[in-house]
Amino acid sequence: MEKKDDTEIIPDGEFLELVRAAKKKDPDAMLRLIQLYKEDIVKLSKFIHLPQEDAVSQIVLEFLECILRNEVSENNGNID
């Protein structure tokens, strides 16, 4: 039997607003983005040779730094 994919899906507009708010250092928006990607972050953390808690923390840190450094662009459907 297939495992149900529990990843939450939100409309593009809502996602864009979360990223814009996170770029302005809105803690609620940052937390919401982390929650949206939590399942993927945990899966990826298993491939990093660190204790899982440390790996998850590192992934979250890099994710938020990427957003704050404006490395996400709104051009062509991406976010900036």
N, C-alpha and C positions, 0 to 999 in steps of 0.2 A: 504494500500500500504506500502511496506517495505521502511524504511529509508535507503538511500544509505550510505554505509560505506565509508567515505572520507579519511580513514587512508591511508597514503602513504606507499607503499611497496618498499623497496630497496633491491638490491642483498646482499647476505650474506657477500661477500667480501667488499663491500662498507661500510656495517655496521661495520665490524671488523676494517676497517681502521679508521672510525670515532671514535670508542672506543679507539683505540691505540693513536690516536691524542689527544683525550680528556684526556687520562691518562698523556699525556705530557703537559697538561694545554693549549691546543690550543683553544682559545675562539670561533673560528668559528666552530670547531668540536662540542664543548659543545652546542653551540646555535643550530646547526643542529640536534643534538640528542634530545634536548628539543622540537624542532619543530616537530620532528617525533612522539613524544609521547604526544604532547600538548592536543589532543582530550581526550586521556585516563586520563591525569592529571586533566583536568577540570572535567571530570565525577567523578573521585575519590574524588575530593575536596568537592563535595556535601555531602559526608558522614562524613566529619570532622567538629566537632562543633567549627568552627572558621569562621570569615568572609571569603568569598570565595577567595579574593586576598591573605589573609594570609595563607590559606590552600594550595593554588597553590604554593606560595613561599616556604612553608615548604616541599612540595613534591619534588619540583625541587631541593632544597638544599640537601635533603636526597639522591636523585637520583645521583646528581653529586658527593657527598661525597662517595657514594658506588663505583662509578667508580674510583675515585681518591685513595680510600683505597685498590684498587685491589681486590675487592670482586667479581669480575666477572672473570671467568676462561675460557681459550681457550680450555681446555681439553674437549673431547666429544662434540664438537660443541659449547661449551660455550666460553666466551672470557676471557682472562687473560692478 
